[in-house]
Amino acid sequence: MRIERREIWRDLLKAFAAGMLLVLLVDTAAVASSFRFSPRLNRANLIQWREWSRETLDEAKKQDRLIVLALSAVWCHWCHVMDETTYSDDTIIGLLNEKFIPVRVDADMRPDIDNLYNQGGWPSTVIMTPGGEVLDGGNYVPPDEMKERLERAFSLYANEREKITARMEEIKRRRMLMQGSMTGVPDRTDIDGIVELLRGMYDEKNGGFGTGQKFPNPDAMDFLLSVNSRTHDAALKTMVAKTLDRMAQGDVYDRVEGGFFRYATKPDWSEPHYEKMLDVNAGLIRSYANASLAFGRDRDKKVVRESIRYVQANLYDAASGALFGSQDADDSYYKNKNRKKLTKPFVDRTVYADSASLMISALLAASDATGEQGTLQMAVKSGDFMIKNLSRPSGGLFHSFRDGKASLPGLLNDNALFGSALLDLYNATGNRRYLDRAGRVGQAIANRFYDPKAKRFRPSLGAAEVAPLAPGVLAEMNYDLANYRAARFLGRLSRYTRDTYAKKIVKEALTTLSATYRDFTPSAPSYGIALLWNLGEPVEIFILADGNRVREYVSAINKVYAPEKVVRILSLTEDREEIKSYGYKASESVYLCAGKRCSKPIRGPEKAGAELKRFLEETTGK
């Protein structure tokens, strides 16, 4: 009988969390040292904040003081409010400085720490022992409540430490039960199951998923688009089309400047939280672009173009190619009908590897949909920026780049998303160096991140062997999501490299992960996308050409919606032996293959797109 991990995890979160803190003690010299507070008047800087570091944790142990961890984000409205209220209160400033070790962590700069201790949103406020046992946690905590929490935790630690030990033992026992979850080898029924999960969550009136506050779910859109390209299910097409229409018509979309806000507090996509995130806009640009290719709707292209204009104007440096993380939530600005007279909200000019990689892939999808070469060049320039400034000789990359300094190496999510962006760059340009670098990233993930005992990927190379016994509510979700993305990337890459080891570990990981995707339904489509790449037969497109003709063929091919495609560009002058190994003649042409079925040679870019569309229709039996 399958043990219900969801229920056990919910019970764990209700209990006082406790943990061993041997976590992510990476080289702190690589982490940006400046704290960022609310842009409005506040006194939070009077608190003697420490960075998350080995030295700070040693200080807490030496002084035997509780740690108060503040997880904040530069774009977060309620983080700013907490700076202006709670952390500006004289009594709280005094308490934190005199009786606690206050630690402040930027969630964007340190997603590893945020994942482990986040209490379900931002800000997150955590009171923990020097050894890492979490005594109390919450999100925005107003001043009077904060005083009560601090005093209660101080008293518990001073007088009732045996209760802390007892709670730790209870959590250990429950974790042993969680390890009994059964797994199974995934198959097409899992893909069907994910479709049914989304049908059950779908809001027929407003589009989107769920009936409360609405978060965009680009992976759900892309998953359903891909499934629909095979099944031609009218209901799935309606789910995607209505969701995209309702978002674009709702207040979550900025019809003045373009781009999307992070989420809406109402089911009809109204009353948004006004921060604009690079990753959210990347996902939605990609989804609207893919829908435009799949459905041929001009209104989807309009949203794509307007959203890219927003990114170019606010989150992009045309000189360097840098893509920036976010723009602040400023109600007074976004609610004003005449914004031109107002100062624009603050932009976090930090480049984050994960969100920048997502935007590169989105820009390439947008270029396919609109045919605009400027968008393609923007993606290429941003990709080259990341290769120059965030890539490491080992094949991996740093998480962030700010003020000329790269920080925090070794996060799985960054590597998986950047690897996918590199494959997209290769598909879009035919430039072999992107495929070669993707191969190095893939080797780093397979050789360094994969845990053969757990049969899944480690979320971070900086983590110690023992993690907190009760990590934050985002930990499992983001850990699984990074694994889904790694499995997708390696599954794609192995189609190019024929790497049998990569195929083996991806199969093992997907089997292990088959017990997880139902635990958090919004992430299930991400697992589904990995399955589509690893269970199906992507169409393989062989382009035999040189020079400008390569770009002409690639452009024609990419105008056709083919969600799982492997593009192989073979030079007639440099790859003659490889061409021969496939059994092809060394003459300019395109070949299409899926499974054991291959096309006759297609000659001329003007024919390539139409022949690919016909080939796909015949393959799916449309």
N, C-alpha and C positions, 0 to 999 in steps of 0.2 A: 504493500500500500504506500502511495506517494505521500510523504510528509509535507504539509502545507507550509512552505517557507514564508509566505506572506504573513500568515497569522503569527508565526513565531517571531518574525522580525518586528511586527507591530507591537507585540508584547515587550520585546526588548527595548523599543523606543519609549514605551510608557514607563519602564523602570528607570531608576537613576542609572545613567550610563557610567561604565567604568572601563578603564583601559590601561594597558601598559604602553608607555609613551616612547618606545624605541622606534621613532618614526621619522623618516625623511630628513635626517640631519645632514643635509647636503652642505657643500662648501658655501658658507654664508658670504664669502667675499664676492661670490657671483650674483648675489641678490641685491637689488637696488635698496639703498639705505634710507631714502627720504620717505616720510609719512605724508599722506595727502588727506586733508580734512575738508569739511564743508567749505564751499566758496563764500558762504555768508558768515556773518559775525558769529564767532564762537570762541570758547576758551579751552577746547579739547587739547590743544598743544601744551597746556600746563601740566597735563598728566605725564609722568615720566615713562613714556612708552618704550618698550624694548622690541627688537625684532625677534622673530622666531629663529632661534639658533641654539646650538649646543651650549654656548656660554650662558645664555639666558636660563636654560633649563637647569644647568649646574648651579647658577645663582639661586634659583628657587629652592633647590634641594639643600644647599648650604645654609640658607637662611630659614629653611623649613616654612616657607610661605606659600599660600595658595596662589595660583596663576589665574588671572582674568584675561581671557582671550577675546579680543574684539575682531571679528571678521567683517570687513567693510569692502565697499567698492566705490570707485570714484564717480560712477554714474548713478549711484543708488540714492533715491530721494530720502528714504527713511534712515539711511546711514547718516545723511547730512542732518536730519532732524535730531538724531541721537547725539551728534556732535554738539548741536546748538542747545540742547536741553540737558540730557543726562550727564554728558561728559563736560558740560560747562557749569555744573552744580558744584558749589564750593565744598559741600560735605563729601560728595562722591570723589572729587579730586583729592581731597585730603585722605579719605579712606584708601583709595587705590595706591597713592604714593607711600602711605605710612604702613599699611598692613598687608598689601598684596604685591604681586609682580605683574604689572599690566603689560600685556603683549598685544600688538596690533599687526594684523595681517591683511594685506591687499589681496582680495579673493582672485582678481585677475592675474596678478603677478605670481601667486602661489596657489594654483588650483589643487595641487596635491594636498596641502593643509586644509583648504576649504572643503574638499571632498570628505576628509576624515572627520571634521568637526562641525560642519554646517548643520544648523538646527531646522532646516527646511526653508530657508530664505535669507535675505540680506536686509539689515545686518543680522549677524548671529553673535550671541553673547554666551560665552562658556566659562564656568568657574570650575577649575580642576586642581587636583593636588599636584605637588611637585613631581610625583611619579606618574601622573597622567590620568588618574581616576576622576572622571567627570562627575562633579557633585550637583551641578545645576546647569540648565541651558535654556535659552529662549531666543527671540528675535529682537524686535524693538522693545526695549525695557524703559519705561518712563522713570524719572528720578526717584519718586517715593518707593516704587516697587524695587528699583535697583538697590536702594539702601537696605530694604528688608532682605533681599536675596543675599547681599554681601554679608550682612550680620548673621543670617541663618547659616550660611556656609562656613563662616569663620568659627561660629560656635560648634558646629558639627565636627569640624576638623580638629578643634582644640579639645573637645570633650568626649566624642563618640566615634573614635576611629575604628572600633571593632565593627560598627555597622557598615562602614565602607568595605571592609574585608569580606563581610558576609554577602554583600551585594555582588562583589566581584565573583565570588564562588557560584552564585546563582546564575550569573550571566555565562560563566564557563560551562555550566551544566546545560543551559539552553543552546549554546553554540554546538555542543556535541549532538544534540537532536537535529539541528539544522544540517549537519554533515550527512544525515541519512537520506537527503533528497535524491530521488532516482533520476537518472538520465537515460536518454535513448538516442539512437542514431536518427538524425533528422531526415525527413523525406518530403515529398510534395504535399503531404497532408499538413505539415507544419505551415507551409505557405498558405494553404487553404484556411487553416486555423487562424492565421494572422488576419486574413481578409475578413473572416467572421468576427474577430475581435473588433475590428474597425467598423464593421457594419453595426455592431451592437452599441458602439459609442457615438455613432454619427448623429449629428443634430440636423434633422431633415428641414427644419424651419430656417436656421441661420447658417447652415454649413459648419464645418469644423467638427470637433469631437468633444463630447461632454456638454452639459447643459448649464454649467456655471461660468466662471471666468474663462476666457479663451486665450490659449497660447497657440501661435502658429506651429504647425508640425510639418515642415518641409519633407522630411523623410517619409511620412505617410503619403503625401502627394506623389512623390517619386515612386514609391513602392506600388501604389495603386495604378499609376500610369503604366508602369512596366508590366504588371499583371494583366491589365486591360489590353495591352498591345498583343498579348497571346490569346486571351479569352474573348475579347471583344464584348465584354459584359456592359450593357448599357447602363446598369445601375452604378457600376464603378465609375464610369465616365461622368455620370451625373454628380456623384459624390465629390469628385475632383473639381469639376467645372463650377458647381454651386459654391463650394468652399472658396475657390479663388475669386469668384465674383463678389461674394459677400465680404470678404476681407478688403478687396479693392474699393467697395462701396462704403465700408464702415470707417469709423473714426480711427481705427488702428492704422489706417493708411493715411499718410500726410499728403493731401491733395494740393497743398501749396508748394512744398519743396520737393515732394517725392520721398520715397523710402517709407519703411514701416517702423512703428514703435514696438516695444518688446512684447507687450500683451495687452489685452482688453479685460477690464474687470466685469463687463457685462456680456451675456451670451450672444448679443447681436453685434459684437465687435465694437461696442462703444465704450466711452470712459476709459481710455487707455492710460497705462503708465507711460510717460512720455520719453523715456530714454530710448535712444536709437543705437542698436548694437550691430557691429559689423557681421557677426555670425548669423544673426536673425535675418538681416537683409541679404546675406549671401544665399542662405537656404531658400528664401522666397524668390529671389531673382532666378535661381536655378529652376525652381518649380514652375514659375510662370513661363520661363523660356522653354522648358521641356513640354509643357502643356501646349504652347504655341506651335511647336513642331508636331506634336501628336494630333492636335485638334484643328490647327490652322486658323486660330482666332486672332484677329488683329488687336483686340482689346488686351490680350495677354502681352503682346509685344509692347503696347503703350506703357503698361506698368513696368515692364523690364527697362525700357528706355528712361522713364522718369526716375526709377530707383537708381539706375546707374549714374544719372546726372546728379542725384543727391550725393552718392558716394564720391564722385569726382570732385564735387564742390566742398565736401566737408571731411571725408575720411580717407583722402588720397593725396599724396604728394607727387605731382607729375614729374618733378625734377629727378626724384630718386626711385620712384616706384613703390614707396612705402604705403601700406594700407594700415590705417589706424583703428584702434579697438572700439571706441564708442563716442557718443555725444550725450552730454548730460540731459537729465530730465528737468525741464524748466517750464512749469505750467503757464506762467505769465507770458512766456514767449510764444509757446505753441497755440495758446488760446487767443492770441491777439490777431486781429484780421489784417493789421498792417505791420508785419514783422520787419520791414525794411528799415524802420526807424529804431529798431531795438538791437542790442548787442546779442550776437549769436551765443547759444549755450556752449559751455566749455567742451572741448574735444580732447580726449585722452590720446595723445600722440605717441602712444606705445604700440609697437607692432607685436601682436601675439601670433605665434606660429599656427595655432589651430584655426582661429577665425580668419587669418589672412589666407591660409590654404583653402578654406571653404570658399572665400571670395574669388580666388583665382579660378577654381573649378566653375563657379557661377558665371564669371565673365566669359569663359570659354563657351559655356552653354548659351549665353546671351548672344555671343558672336555667331554661333550656329543659327540661332533663331532669327536674328535681324540682318545678318550678312554684313554687319558694320566692322570694318577692319580696325578701326580705332579701339574698339573694345578688345579685340584680339591682342593688339599691341600693348594695351594696358595690362592684360593678364601676363603677357610675356615679360614685360618690364618688372612687374611685381614678383614673378617667379624668380627672375634673375637677382632681384634685391634679396630675396630670402636665401638663395644659394650663396650669395656673397657675404651676407651679414649674420645669418642664423645657422647655416650648415656647419657641421663639424667634420674633420677629416675622417673620423670613424664611420661616417655614413649617417649618423643621427643629426639632431639639431637642437638648438636652444629653444626655450619656450617664448622668450620675449626679447625685444630690442628697444632700448630707450636711451637717448642722449649718447649715442655712439657705443653703447655697451650691451652685450648679449648676456642673458641670465638664465639660469635654471635648465640644465640639460636633462635628458633622460626621461621624458614623459611619453608614454605610449600613444596617447591621443594625438599629440603633435606629429609624431612620426608617421602614424597611419594616415592622417589627413594630408600631410605634405607628400607622402608617397603617391596617394591617389591624384593629387594635383599635378605631380610630375608626369604621371601616365596620361592625364588629360592634355597636358602641354605637348606631349609627344604626338598624341592623336591629332591635335590641332595644327601642329607645325611640321611634323615629320622629322624634327631635329633629334638625332640619335642620342645626343648628350643628355636629354631629359630621361630617356629610357634607361640609359646607363646609370644615371644618378638614382633613379627609382630602384634599380637593382641593388645598389649599395644600401639604400634605406631598408629595403626588404631583407637583406642579409642581416642588418643590425637588429631588426625586429625578431627574425627567426632565431638568431644565435644568442641574443642577449636578453630579450624580453620573454621568450617562451619558457614556461615552467613545465618540464616534462612530468613532474609529480602531480601537480594540480591539473595538468592538461588544459591550460589556458594561459593567457599572457599576463605578465605583471604590469600593473598600471604605471609603475615608476621604477627606475633603476636606483634611485636614491633611497628607497624605503629599506628600513632594517627588516630583519627576519620576523620580528613580532610587531604586529599592528594593534591598535586599540581594540579591546574586546567588543566594544559597542561603538562602531564608527557612526558618524553623522548620517542623517537620513538620505543625503545625496550620494554617499560613498558607493553603495552597492549599485545604484542606478548608473552612475558615471563610470564605475569600474566595468560593468557589463557593456555599456555603450562603447567604451574604448576598445573592448575586445571584439565587438561586432564590426567596428570599423577596421581593426587590424585584420580580421578574417576576410573581410571584403577586399581589402587592398592586396593581401597575399594571394587570395584566390584569383584576382585579376592579373597580378604580376606573374603568377605561375603559368598563365596561358601564354605569356610571351617567352618565359625562360624554360618551360618544361621541367621545373625544379620539383623533383619527386618528394624531397624532404618538406618543402613548403606545403605541398598538397597534403602530405601526411599530417602535419601538425594542425593545419586548418581543419581537416576532417575531425581530428581529436577535439579541438577547441569547440567546434560547432556542436559536437555531441555533448560535451560538458555544458555548454551554454543553452542547450535545449531545455534545461530545467529552470532557466531564468527568465525567459522573455515574457512569460505570463505574469511575472511579479509586478511589472510596471508597464502597463499596456502602451503608453505613449512611445516607449522605446522599442516595442515589438517590431514595427516596420523596419528599423535599422537592422535587426537580426534577419528579417525577411529579405532585405536587399543583399545581405551576405549570402543567404541561401540561393537566391536567384543566380548569383555569380558562380556558386560552387556546385549546385545541383543540375543546372541546365546546360545547354550547349550554346554559348554565345556565338554570334555570327563572326567569323574570321574574314577579314578583308585584306587581301594581298594586293599592294600597289607596286607595280614594277615600272619605275620611271626615274627620271633624273631632273635636277634643276627646277625651274619654275613649273614644269608639268606636275611635279609632286604636289605643289601647293594647289594647283587647279583640281587635281583629283581629290585631294583631301577636302577642299572646300565643297565640292559636289557631294561627296559622301556624307559630310557632316550636316548637310541640310535635311537629311532624312532621319526621322526619329528611330533610333536603334539603341535602346537603353543598355544592352549588354553587347558591346562590340569590341573586338580585338583588331586593331589596325597594325599591319606589318608593312613597313615601307622598305622595299628592297631596291638598291641601286643597280641599274643595268651594267654599270662599269665596275663597281666595287664589290657587289654581292653575287657574282655570277655562280659561284659554287653553291651558295645557299639556295639560289633560285633553282639550280639543277637538282638539289636535294629534295625539293618539293615536287619535282617532276614537271616544272614549267619551262617554257622556252624563254630565252632572254630577249624578249621584245616588249615594247611598251604595252601594258595591259593591266586589267584588274580582274582578280578572281574572288569569288564569294564562296564561303564554305560554312556549313552548319552540320555538326555530326559527321555522317558519311556522305553527305550531299554537297556537291560543289557545282558551280556554274561554269559555263563556257567562258573563254576569255572575252572581256569587255574592253573595247578599244575606244578611247576618247572620253574626256571628262564630261562632255555634254550628255553622254549616255549612262555614266556611272550611277548618278543619283536615281534615275528612273529604274534602272536594272536592280539596284539594291532594294528599292521599295517593292518591286515585283517579287524579288526573291524572298523577302520577309513575309509578304502576303501568302506566298505559296507554302512557306515553311510552317506558318501558323494555321493554314487552312482557311483563311478568310474568304 
